Amino acid sequence: MWTEGVARAFEELEGGSESAMKDYLNFILVGIKNLIERVREDLTNLIRNRIITIITIDVHERDVVDMFVNKKIADAQHF
């Protein structure tokens, strides 16, 4: 899903949308926030560990997209 989202953001950038990657970064941030709220609930260890794993993956994805935004990378070949 993340790869598709980033590819779509690059397509939108190429199509003239200047905020496509920033918008996708915000989408990722909201997802991480929601997962953090969920992991603070009363959960089984199995579910908690799965959510923490997803958070870890999403934080890596956030860092990559944040780098694209900060370095103003608009060419999908850099992905």
C-alpha distance (Angstrom), angle and dihedral (degrees) to the residues before:
residue distance angle dihedral
M1 . . .
W2 3.80 . .
T3 3.79 93.1 .
E4 3.80 90.2 51.0
G5 3.80 90.8 48.5
V6 3.78 93.2 51.3
A7 3.81 91.7 45.3
R8 3.81 89.7 50.6
A9 3.82 90.8 49.5
F10 3.82 90.2 52.0
E11 3.81 89.9 49.6
E12 3.80 90.2 51.1
L13 3.81 90.4 48.3
E14 3.78 90.1 52.2
G15 3.80 88.1 48.5
G16 3.79 91.4 57.2
S17 3.80 104.1 -92.5
E18 3.80 103.7 136.2
S19 3.79 94.4 -170.5
A20 3.81 100.7 46.1
M21 3.81 96.1 107.6
K22 3.81 92.7 42.4
D23 3.79 88.9 50.4
Y24 3.78 90.7 51.5
L25 3.81 90.3 48.2
N26 3.80 89.3 54.0
F27 3.82 89.5 49.8
I28 3.82 89.4 54.3
L29 3.82 91.8 47.5
V30 3.80 91.7 53.1
G31 3.80 90.0 50.0
I32 3.81 92.0 51.5
K33 3.80 90.9 47.7
N34 3.81 90.7 52.2
L35 3.80 92.0 49.4
I36 3.80 91.6 49.3
E37 3.80 89.9 52.5
R38 3.79 89.9 49.2
V39 3.81 94.9 49.5
R40 3.81 89.8 55.5
E41 3.80 90.3 63.2
D42 3.79 125.9 90.8
L43 3.81 102.5 -80.5
T44 3.76 139.0 158.2
N45 3.79 114.9 -100.0
L46 3.80 90.5 -111.1
I47 3.81 94.2 54.5
R48 3.81 92.1 42.3
N49 3.81 91.4 52.4
R50 3.81 91.7 48.2
I51 3.79 91.9 51.4
I52 3.81 91.7 46.8
T53 3.81 88.8 51.9
I54 3.81 90.5 51.6
I55 3.81 90.3 48.2
T56 3.81 89.9 52.5
I57 3.80 91.6 51.4
D58 3.81 92.1 45.0
V59 3.81 92.0 50.3
H60 3.81 89.5 54.6
E61 3.79 89.4 49.4
R62 3.80 89.8 48.5
D63 3.79 91.0 52.7
V64 3.81 92.2 52.0
V65 3.82 93.9 47.9
D66 3.82 90.2 44.3
M67 3.82 88.5 54.7
F68 3.82 89.8 51.5
V69 3.80 89.5 52.1
N70 3.82 95.7 45.1
K71 3.80 94.4 45.9
K72 3.81 91.1 41.7
I73 3.79 91.8 -126.2
A74 3.79 107.9 177.8
D75 3.80 101.4 161.6
A76 3.80 116.1 93.2
Q77 3.83 89.1 -149.9
H78 3.81 86.8 77.0
F79 3.78 88.8 60.5
